[in-house]
Amino acid sequence: VVMRALIDPGDQVILPDPAYVAYAPAIALAGGEPVSIPTSEAQAFALDPAAVAAAVTPRTRALLLGFPANPTGAVLSSDALDALAAIARQHDLLVISDEIYDRLVYGVQHIPLATLPGMRERTITLGGFSKDYAMTGWRIGYVAASRPILEGVMKIHQYVMMSAPTP
């Protein structure tokens, strides 16, 4: 729903690789172009901000991140998050922050991207209750964003989603 509300045909969305299996198809379904940035086990699958900066083009609309990343479990350091936020601000990018697993982070602190300076208005936070409370079949989630972004999301949502599934 967020991709269809925010991405126009030809827009590019940068995302780590590997990434959650539905990210690239969601971008493509909206008419966008996924731009994958390879990550490696040697670097704990952390997204390299320099590689992200190098991938930005005039067609880049957004950066899609998972916290922690699915399927790798990677959690970005605060320095990496600061660097990615700076890139987003410099290039006027939206950041779609999939934080569905935010309560399942161990040994490090989860830092919501929207809490960084200048990021609240450009971050779309995706979250939910299904993972945190072992209710995966319920598919109960939410989107947190600025009012103008949410107004666009609601225009799509009202016609593609009718209700939460019955348990």
C-alpha positions in Angstrom: 0.0 0.0 0.0 2.8 2.4 0.9 4.7 1.7 -2.3 1.6 2.2 -4.5 0.9 5.5 -2.7 4.4 6.9 -2.9 6.1 5.5 -6.0 5.5 6.7 -9.5 6.5 4.7 -12.6 10.2 5.0 -13.1 11.0 6.0 -9.5 13.9 4.1 -8.0 13.9 2.6 -4.5 17.2 1.6 -2.9 17.1 -1.5 -0.7 19.7 -4.0 0.8 20.3 -7.4 -0.8 19.3 -9.8 0.6 16.0 -8.3 1.7 12.6 -9.5 2.5 11.2 -11.4 -0.5 8.2 -9.0 -1.0 10.1 -5.7 -1.1 11.3 -5.8 -4.8 7.9 -7.0 -6.1 6.1 -4.3 -4.2 8.3 -1.7 -5.7 7.8 -3.2 -9.2 4.0 -3.5 -8.7 4.0 0.3 -8.1 5.9 0.9 -11.3 9.1 1.6 -9.6 12.6 0.1 -10.0 14.3 -1.7 -7.1 17.9 -0.8 -6.8 19.6 -3.5 -4.7 22.8 -2.8 -2.7 24.6 -6.1 -2.0 25.5 -6.8 1.7 27.7 -9.6 2.9 28.1 -11.9 5.8 31.7 -10.6 6.3 30.1 -7.2 7.1 27.3 -8.7 9.2 24.9 -7.9 6.3 25.0 -4.2 7.3 24.1 -1.8 4.6 27.1 0.4 3.6 26.0 4.1 3.5 28.8 4.9 0.9 27.3 2.3 -1.4 23.8 3.8 -0.9 25.1 7.3 -1.7 26.8 6.0 -4.9 23.5 4.4 -6.0 21.4 7.6 -5.7 20.3 9.0 -9.0 17.9 11.8 -10.0 15.2 9.1 -10.2 15.8 7.8 -6.7 12.6 8.4 -4.6 13.2 6.4 -1.5 15.3 4.1 0.6 13.7 0.9 2.0 15.2 -0.5 5.2 14.3 -3.2 7.7 15.1 -3.0 11.4 16.4 -5.6 12.0 16.7 -6.7 8.4 14.7 -9.7 7.2 16.1 -12.3 6.4 19.6 -11.5 7.8 18.8 -10.0 11.2 21.3 -7.2 10.5 21.0 -4.2 12.8 22.6 -1.0 11.7 24.9 0.9 14.0 23.9 4.4 15.1 26.8 5.8 12.9 25.4 4.0 9.8 21.8 5.2 10.6 23.2 8.8 11.0 24.9 8.5 7.6 21.8 7.1 5.9 19.7 9.9 7.4 22.2 12.4 6.0 21.9 10.9 2.6 18.1 11.0 2.7 18.2 14.6 3.8 20.8 15.6 1.2 18.9 14.0 -1.7 15.4 14.7 -0.4 14.6 10.9 -0.2 11.8 9.3 1.7 12.8 6.4 4.0 10.4 3.5 4.3 11.4 1.9 7.6 10.0 -1.6 8.1 10.3 -2.0 11.9 8.0 -5.1 12.2 10.8 -6.9 14.1 11.8 -3.9 16.3 11.1 -5.6 19.6 13.0 -8.7 18.6 16.4 -7.1 18.7 18.9 -8.5 21.3 22.3 -7.3 22.4 21.9 -3.9 20.7 19.5 -1.0 21.0 16.9 -0.4 18.3 17.0 3.2 17.1 13.8 4.2 15.2 15.0 6.1 12.1 12.2 8.7 12.5 13.8 9.8 15.8 16.9 11.1 14.1 17.2 14.9 13.3 15.3 15.9 10.3 13.9 12.4 9.7 10.4 12.4 11.2 8.8 14.2 8.2 10.5 12.0 5.6 10.2 8.6 7.3 7.4 6.1 6.9 7.5 3.6 9.7 5.9 0.2 9.1 5.1 -1.8 12.2 2.8 -4.3 13.7 1.8 -6.6 16.5 1.8 -9.9 14.8 5.6 -10.7 15.2 6.0 -9.2 18.7 3.1 -11.1 20.2 3.3 -14.4 18.2 0.2 -13.6 16.2 1.7 -14.0 12.7 -1.5 -15.2 11.1 -3.4 -12.1 12.3 -1.5 -9.7 10.0 -2.2 -6.6 12.2 0.0 -3.7 11.3 0.3 0.0 11.1 1.9 2.9 9.2 3.2 5.9 11.0 4.0 9.0 8.8 3.3 12.6 8.3 -0.3 13.6 7.5 0.3 14.3 3.8 1.9 10.9 3.3 -0.8 9.1 5.3 -3.5 10.9 3.2 -2.0 9.3 0.1 -1.7 5.9 1.8 -5.3 6.0 2.8 -6.5 6.6 -0.7 -4.9 3.3 -1.7 -5.6 1.4 1.5 -9.4 2.0 1.5 -9.7 0.1 -1.7 -7.3 -2.8 -1.2 -7.9 -3.7 2.5 -11.3 -4.4 4.0 -10.6 -5.8 7.4 -8.2 -7.8 9.6 -8.5 -11.5 9.1 -10.5 -13.5 11.5 -8.3 -15.6 13.8 
